[in-house]
Amino acid sequence: RISILPRSNALTYVVALEVLDNLPHDKIVRCRSTGDTMQAELRPLTLSKQQEQEINELCSQYKNLQMMEEHCVPLTDPLLKNIINTYPSYSLSSSSNSASARWIPTIACGVFQKLSRERPNARFVIADFDWLPPPDIEDDKGVAGATSTMTLPSSLSSSPAIDNAEGSPLITCMNGIDYKCLLNSPYVCDILFPTDFNKLFDFFTKLCFRGGRDGGDVQVKVRKQANFLLESSPEEIEQTKNWLGYTPLLEDFGNCSVLTVSSPANNNNN
């Protein structure tokens, strides 16, 4: 076991600014026939010599892809099981389709659990993307964007060419090219996950059982980034306004939210 911090009741501030979007996530799906929750696993795609030759003939760029295949298997990962069982909102679909796949911020939840155990008086400020745009899709002539449309032929892989799971990431390679699915992307990519702040709120409300929604010694709040900045530092925000009245700290990054875990007495400043 790795200790993040020595155990202490000292007041501790945890600030995470655009951290959650890059942490590892897990994909789950509910089995239509049994209702059981399944976890997704990536396995190397086994190709015959004929299939390898087919790929090489199609496009040399296929050689840079991961050649992985997605399989749904019974839920066995201990941390993922703990998150789903302890915080059931993460296992619930936001759509009417209860069987739809969804991504879970497993590592982030595990880190916050451990920090709360080792620092029970911790206060949190978490800012991240609450929404991300779809991949930059190019048109038939390739002039509208820089998205890779490369997908493995259906005869070679049963995995989806597009990730339609809730909370699916935005995947961009080092050449600035977007990919529709992790399975069809190069090994080295920038992978950004959006954060579902409603579910993160539920997570922290239960984690911080000392108060939660109704107050107590801590309160959990979610605000859009602009509202958080206006409440926290209105004087400093005013100083960033340009001569046309444009305030970048408020008007840029409208797809960001902030979650705070703070003392009720300090909510005007936290």
C-alpha positions as CSV (number, residue, x, y, z in Angstrom):
1,R,0.0,0.0,0.0
2,I,1.2,3.5,-0.9
3,S,0.6,6.3,1.5
4,I,-0.3,9.5,-0.3
5,L,0.0,11.6,2.9
6,P,0.8,10.7,6.5
7,R,-2.5,10.3,8.5
8,S,-3.4,13.6,10.2
9,N,-6.5,15.6,11.3
10,A,-4.8,18.8,10.1
11,L,-6.9,21.0,7.8
12,T,-5.7,20.1,4.3
13,Y,-6.6,21.6,1.0
14,V,-6.7,19.4,-2.1
15,V,-6.7,21.4,-5.4
16,A,-7.2,19.4,-8.7
17,L,-7.3,21.6,-11.8
18,E,-7.9,19.6,-15.0
19,V,-6.6,16.4,-13.4
20,L,-9.6,14.1,-13.7
21,D,-9.8,14.3,-17.5
22,N,-6.4,12.6,-17.9
23,L,-6.8,9.9,-15.2
24,P,-7.6,6.3,-16.2
25,H,-11.2,5.4,-16.6
26,D,-13.1,2.0,-16.8
27,K,-16.0,1.2,-19.1
28,I,-18.9,-0.8,-17.9
29,V,-22.1,-2.1,-19.5
30,R,-25.1,-3.9,-18.2
31,C,-25.8,-7.3,-19.7
32,R,-29.2,-7.3,-21.5
33,S,-29.9,-11.0,-20.7
34,T,-28.8,-11.2,-17.1
35,G,-28.8,-7.6,-15.9
36,D,-25.3,-8.1,-14.5
37,T,-22.7,-5.3,-14.7
38,M,-19.9,-6.2,-17.0
39,Q,-16.5,-4.5,-17.4
40,A,-14.7,-3.9,-20.7
41,E,-11.2,-5.4,-21.3
42,L,-8.8,-4.7,-24.2
43,R,-7.1,-7.6,-25.7
44,P,-4.6,-7.8,-28.6
45,L,-6.3,-8.5,-31.9
46,T,-5.2,-11.9,-33.2
47,L,-4.7,-11.7,-36.9
48,S,-3.9,-14.4,-39.4
49,K,-1.2,-13.9,-42.0
50,Q,-3.8,-13.2,-44.6
51,Q,-5.5,-10.5,-42.4
52,E,-2.1,-8.9,-41.7
53,Q,-1.4,-8.8,-45.5
54,E,-4.9,-7.3,-46.0
55,I,-4.1,-4.5,-43.5
56,N,-0.7,-3.8,-45.1
57,E,-2.3,-3.6,-48.5
58,L,-5.1,-1.2,-47.3
59,C,-2.9,1.5,-45.7
60,S,0.5,1.6,-44.2
61,Q,-0.9,3.8,-41.5
62,Y,-2.7,0.8,-40.0
63,K,0.7,-0.3,-38.7
64,N,0.6,2.5,-36.2
65,L,-2.8,1.5,-34.7
66,Q,-3.1,-0.4,-31.5
67,M,-4.8,-3.4,-33.0
68,M,-6.8,-4.1,-29.9
69,E,-10.3,-5.6,-29.4
70,E,-12.8,-4.8,-26.7
71,H,-14.5,-7.7,-24.8
72,C,-17.1,-7.5,-22.0
73,V,-16.3,-9.8,-19.1
74,P,-17.8,-10.3,-15.6
75,L,-17.0,-7.5,-13.2
76,T,-13.9,-8.5,-11.2
77,D,-11.8,-5.4,-10.7
78,P,-11.8,-4.7,-6.9
79,L,-11.6,-0.9,-7.1
80,L,-14.3,-0.7,-9.8
81,K,-16.6,-3.0,-7.9
82,N,-16.1,-0.9,-4.8
83,I,-17.0,2.3,-6.6
84,I,-20.1,0.9,-8.2
85,N,-21.3,-0.8,-5.0
86,T,-20.6,2.2,-2.7
87,Y,-21.6,4.9,-5.1
88,P,-24.4,3.5,-7.2
89,S,-25.1,6.7,-9.1
90,Y,-22.0,5.8,-11.2
91,S,-23.6,2.5,-12.3
92,L,-26.8,4.3,-13.4
93,S,-27.2,5.4,-17.0
94,S,-28.1,9.0,-17.8
95,S,-30.2,7.8,-20.7
96,S,-33.3,5.7,-20.9
97,N,-31.3,2.8,-22.1
98,S,-30.1,1.1,-18.9
99,A,-27.9,-1.2,-20.8
100,S,-25.8,1.6,-22.5
101,A,-22.1,1.6,-21.8
102,R,-20.5,4.3,-19.6
103,W,-17.1,5.3,-18.5
104,I,-16.3,5.5,-14.7
105,P,-13.5,7.7,-13.3
106,T,-12.3,4.8,-11.2
107,I,-8.8,6.1,-10.3
108,A,-10.0,9.5,-9.4
109,C,-12.6,8.1,-7.0
110,G,-10.0,5.8,-5.5
111,V,-7.6,8.7,-4.9
112,F,-10.4,10.8,-3.3
113,Q,-11.4,7.9,-1.1
114,K,-7.8,7.5,0.2
115,L,-7.3,11.2,0.7
116,S,-10.5,11.4,2.7
117,R,-9.4,8.5,4.9
118,E,-5.9,9.8,5.5
119,R,-7.0,13.5,5.9
120,P,-10.5,13.5,7.3
121,N,-10.5,17.3,7.5
122,A,-9.6,17.8,3.9
123,R,-11.2,20.4,1.8
124,F,-11.4,20.0,-2.0
125,V,-11.4,22.3,-5.1
126,I,-11.9,20.3,-8.3
127,A,-12.2,22.0,-11.7
128,D,-12.5,20.2,-15.0
129,F,-14.3,19.9,-18.2
130,D,-18.0,19.1,-17.8
131,W,-18.4,18.6,-21.6
132,L,-16.1,18.0,-24.5
133,P,-16.8,18.5,-28.2
134,P,-17.0,15.5,-30.6
135,P,-14.0,14.6,-32.7
136,D,-13.2,17.2,-35.4
137,I,-14.9,15.4,-38.3
138,E,-13.7,16.0,-41.8
139,D,-16.0,16.0,-44.8
140,D,-15.6,13.8,-47.9
141,K,-12.9,16.1,-49.3
142,G,-11.0,16.2,-46.0
143,V,-11.2,20.0,-45.7
144,A,-13.4,20.6,-42.6
145,G,-11.2,19.0,-40.0
146,A,-8.4,16.7,-39.1
147,T,-10.2,13.6,-37.9
148,S,-8.9,10.2,-38.8
149,T,-11.5,8.1,-40.5
150,M,-9.4,5.0,-40.4
151,T,-11.2,2.0,-39.0
152,L,-10.4,-1.7,-39.1
153,P,-12.5,-3.6,-41.6
154,S,-15.4,-5.4,-40.0
155,S,-13.9,-8.7,-41.0
156,L,-10.9,-8.1,-38.8
157,S,-12.6,-6.8,-35.6
158,S,-15.9,-7.0,-33.9
159,S,-15.2,-3.9,-31.7
160,P,-17.1,-0.7,-32.5
161,A,-15.5,1.9,-34.8
162,I,-17.1,4.7,-32.7
163,D,-17.2,4.9,-28.9
164,N,-20.8,5.8,-28.1
165,A,-20.5,5.1,-24.4
166,E,-21.6,7.8,-21.9
167,G,-18.6,10.0,-21.0
168,S,-16.5,8.8,-23.9
169,P,-13.1,10.6,-24.3
170,L,-11.8,13.0,-26.9
171,I,-8.8,11.3,-28.4
172,T,-6.1,13.3,-30.3
173,C,-2.7,12.0,-31.5
174,M,0.5,14.0,-31.3
175,N,-0.1,15.2,-34.8
176,G,-3.3,16.9,-33.8
177,I,-5.6,14.3,-35.5
178,D,-8.7,13.2,-33.7
179,Y,-9.8,9.6,-33.5
180,K,-13.3,8.3,-33.1
181,C,-12.4,5.4,-30.9
182,L,-9.5,4.4,-28.6
183,L,-9.3,1.0,-30.4
184,N,-8.4,2.7,-33.7
185,S,-6.0,5.3,-32.4
186,P,-2.2,5.2,-32.1
187,Y,-0.4,4.2,-28.9
188,V,0.6,7.7,-28.0
189,C,-2.5,10.0,-27.8
190,D,-3.9,12.8,-25.6
191,I,-7.0,11.3,-24.0
192,L,-9.5,13.7,-22.4
193,F,-12.5,12.5,-20.4
194,P,-15.4,14.8,-19.5
195,T,-16.5,14.9,-15.9
196,D,-20.1,14.2,-14.9
197,F,-20.3,16.7,-12.0
198,N,-23.8,15.5,-11.0
199,K,-22.4,12.1,-10.3
200,L,-19.2,13.6,-8.7
201,F,-21.4,15.6,-6.4
202,D,-23.3,12.5,-5.3
203,F,-19.9,10.8,-4.8
204,F,-18.6,13.5,-2.5
205,T,-21.9,13.9,-0.7
206,K,-21.7,10.3,0.4
207,L,-18.0,10.3,0.9
208,C,-18.3,13.4,3.2
209,F,-21.1,11.9,5.3
210,R,-20.4,14.5,8.0
211,G,-22.6,17.1,6.1
212,G,-23.2,16.8,2.5
213,R,-26.2,18.5,0.9
214,D,-27.8,19.8,4.1
215,G,-24.7,21.4,5.7
216,G,-23.0,20.2,8.9
217,D,-19.2,20.6,9.1
218,V,-18.7,20.4,5.3
219,Q,-20.8,21.2,2.3
220,V,-20.5,20.0,-1.3
221,K,-21.2,22.5,-4.1
222,V,-21.0,22.4,-7.8
223,R,-20.9,25.6,-9.9
224,K,-20.0,26.6,-13.4
225,Q,-16.4,28.0,-13.4
226,A,-17.6,31.5,-14.1
227,N,-19.9,31.6,-11.1
228,F,-17.2,30.1,-8.9
229,L,-14.7,32.8,-9.9
230,L,-17.3,35.6,-9.4
231,E,-18.1,34.3,-5.9
232,S,-14.5,33.7,-5.0
233,S,-12.6,36.7,-6.4
234,P,-14.9,39.4,-7.9
235,E,-12.3,42.1,-7.5
236,E,-9.6,40.1,-9.4
237,I,-12.1,39.1,-12.1
238,E,-13.0,42.8,-12.7
239,Q,-9.3,43.6,-13.3
240,T,-9.2,41.1,-16.2
241,K,-11.9,42.9,-18.2
242,N,-10.7,44.5,-21.3
243,W,-11.7,47.9,-22.8
244,L,-14.5,46.2,-24.8
245,G,-16.0,44.7,-21.6
246,Y,-14.8,41.1,-22.4
247,T,-13.7,39.0,-19.4
248,P,-11.7,35.9,-20.6
249,L,-11.8,34.3,-17.1
250,L,-15.6,34.3,-17.3
251,E,-16.4,34.0,-21.0
252,D,-13.7,31.4,-22.0
253,F,-13.9,27.8,-21.1
254,G,-17.7,27.8,-20.7
255,N,-17.5,23.9,-20.6
256,C,-15.8,23.9,-17.2
257,S,-17.3,23.4,-13.7
258,V,-15.9,23.5,-10.2
259,L,-16.8,21.2,-7.2
260,T,-15.9,22.4,-3.8
261,V,-16.0,20.6,-0.4
262,S,-15.7,23.3,2.2
263,S,-16.9,24.5,5.6
264,P,-20.3,26.2,5.6
265,A,-18.9,29.2,7.3
266,N,-16.4,29.7,4.4
267,N,-18.8,29.0,1.5
268,N,-18.6,32.6,0.4
269,N,-14.9,32.3,-0.1
270,N,-14.5,28.6,-1.1
